[in-house]
Amino acid sequence: MIIAKHWFESGKMLKPISIVFASFAAFSTFAVASIASANIAEDTGLIAQLNANLAAICVDETSAACVDAHIQISAAQNRIAVAQLINAAKNSNLNVAVLAQLELLASGPTSTIADVVGLLATTASGSLASIIADVAVLHPAILNQVLTAVATETPQLLASVVGAVVTAVPSLAANVVQAVVAVTPSLAVQAVQAALIAAPQALDDILEAIINADLSQEIQQQLAELIDNPSTAALGVIPTPS
């Protein structure tokens, strides 16, 4: 006991301890990835099987069997989306505690993208934007769902997320803004501003994407001022109505 105490106090135990924690973190990352990847493979197979038999199952589209098949497909698609988001998150040097919680979400059949976004927002908020930027590159099909979750669950992080996504994939600027405005029109100014800072050349496309959005007069006025003063966007200052 005295020897162990001496080793610990002298720093001789620090290296082995650090190795243990590093190994545990690596194992946790591997576990999360394994579960998520297994879910994707299993649910992809389930969707293919159901789709192959859907015509026969849904001769009567109102039948319980047909309704159940569509529910199973939708649930499987949701699980795949959750697994893809978790797979993107595991590459962000998250700590062991967060990885353990992600593992639980990966194992949960009813986990949602909003659950994952909420967890990351509260435990790894500094990594959320870069994780979602990775999603934009690796899994663009689920990006709108992820942006919807950010806009509704953690609106305070929206600007950084939009900026990171548009920086990673500038061609998505208009789509990103449109997705945000569709669910939270009140965040239109923040979304447009963040997108313009990252991709000012996308202004025309962004405006076209939200031209028919149901925006309040105040939001429209703020957007007009932002567009009339592009230097405001560059400074990251949200304009207020005159």
N, C-alpha and C positions, 0 to 999 in steps of 0.2 A: 504494500500500500504506500509506504514511504517512497519507494523507488518510482512507482507510478506517479505520485504527487510531484516528485522532482522532475521527471520527464515532462509532465504536463506544464509545470511552471517554467522550465527551461526552454520550452518550445519544441522539444523533440517529439511531442505527440501531435503537434499541429499538422504536420505533413500527412501522417496516416489518417487523421480525422478528416482532413480536407479531401483526401482520396476517397474515403468512405462516402462523404456527402456528394462528391462529384459522380461516383459510381451509382449512387442511389438516384440522383437526378437523371443520369443517362438511362437507367433502368425504367424510371417513371415515364420519360419521353418515349422510350421504346414501347412500353405497355400501352400508352395512349394511342400511339401510331398503329399498333397491332390491332387494337380493338376497333379503331375508326376504319382502318383498311378492310378488316374482316366484315364490318357492317356494310361497307360499300359493295364488296363482292357479293355478299349474301343478298342484299336488297336489289342489286342490279339483276341478279339471277331470278329473284322473285318477280320483279316487274316484267322481265322477258317472258317468263312462264305464263303469267296472267294475261299479258297482251296477246300471246300466241293463242290462248283459249277464249279470248274476250268475245269474239264473234259468236261462238257457241254458247257461252255463258249468258250473253246479253241478247238472245233472240227476243226476249221480253225485257226491255230496258227498265221496267218498273219492278222486276222480280227482286226478291231479297238477295239472291245469288249475285245478280248483276250489280246491285247497289253495294254489296259487300266487297266485290272485286274492285270496284272503283275506290272504295275506302282503303282497301289494302294497298293499292297502287299509290294513292296519295300519301299514305303513312310511310311507305317505303321511300318515296321521293323526298319526304321531309327528313327521314333518317339519313339519307345519303347527303343531303345539304348540310345537316348538322355535322356529319363526319368529315365532310370536305372543309368546313370552317375550322373544326378542331385540328385537322391535319395541317392547315395553314398556321394555326396558332402554336403548334408544338415546335416550330422552327424558330421561335422568338426568344429563346433563352429565358423561359419562364421558370419561376422557382418551384421547388418540389411541391409545396402546398397547393399552388395553382394547378400544377399538372395532375395532382391527385383529384382535385375537383373536376377537372376536365375529363379524367378517366371515368368518374361517376356519371357525368353527363353523356359520355360516349356509350356507356353501358345501359343508359336509361332509354327504354323504347319510346317514351313520350317526350323526350327532351326536344326543345325547339331552338331555332336560331336565336330567338330573343333571350333564351336562357343562357346561351353561350356568350352573347354580346353583353348581357347584364353581368355575368361573372367576370369577364375580362375588364369591363368598365370599372368594376369595384376593386379588383385585385391586381390589375395590370394595365391601368388606364394609359400609361405612357407607351405601351406597346400596341394599343388597339388600332391606331391609324395605320401603322406599318403592316399589321396583320391583315387588315382589310385591303390594303394596297396589294398584298400578295394574292388575296382572293380575286381581285380584279384581273390579275395576270393569269392565275392558275385555274380559277373556276368562275369565269364571268357570268355563267348562267345563273348563279345564286347571288350575284352582287346586289340586285335590286332588293331581294329579301333581307340581306344583311343591312343595306342602307335604311330600309324601312325600320328595322329593329333599332338601329342607332338613333334615327330621328325621333322615334317614339319612346325609347327606353333611356337614352342618354343624350339628349339634345345639346347639352353643354360641350360635348366632344365632337359635334357634327362638323364644325368648320375644319378641324384638324384632319378628320377622316376624309372629307371631300377633297381637301388640298392634297393629301397623300395619294389618294386614288387617281386624281387627275394628273398629278405629277408623274405617276407610274404609267398611266395610259391616257395621254392627252386627248385621244380621239373619243374618249368616253365622257368628256366634259358635259355635253348637252344631256346625255342619257342620265348621268349622275344627278344633275340639277333637277331634271324632270321627275326622277324617281322620288327625290326628297319632297319636292313641291306637291306631288300627287297625294302624299299622306300627311304632310305638315306644311300647309301654305304659309303659316306664320314664320317659317324658317327660310323663306325664299331669299331674303337679302343675304343671310349668312352663307347659304349654299352658292348663290351666284358670285358673291364676293370671293369666297375661297376658291371657286373654280377659275375666276378671272385672274387671280394672283398666280395660279399654277399654269394657266393656259389662256393668256389674254387674246390670242388669235381665235379663240372659240366663241367670241362674243355673239356674232350673228347666229351661230347654231344654237347657242344657249337661249337667246331671245325667241327664236322660232320654236324651241321646245316648250316654252312656257307661255306662249302668246295667248293661249286659250285657258290658262289656269285661273281658278276662281280666287283672285287675290283682293284683299281689302284695299280701299283707296289709300290708306296710309302706307301699306307695303308697296303699292305701285309708285307712290311718290318717292319713297326711299330708293327704289330700284332706278327710277328715272334720274335721280340725283347721282346715284352711283355710276350709272352709265355715262352721264354728262361729265363726270369728273373721274376719269380712270385713274388719276394719281391717288385718289382716295382708296381705291381698291389695293393699289400697290402698297400703301401704308398700313393696310389692314384695319382701317377705321370705318365702322358702320355709320353711314350718314343718317342724320335725323331730319325729319321734315322741316322746311324753312318756315 
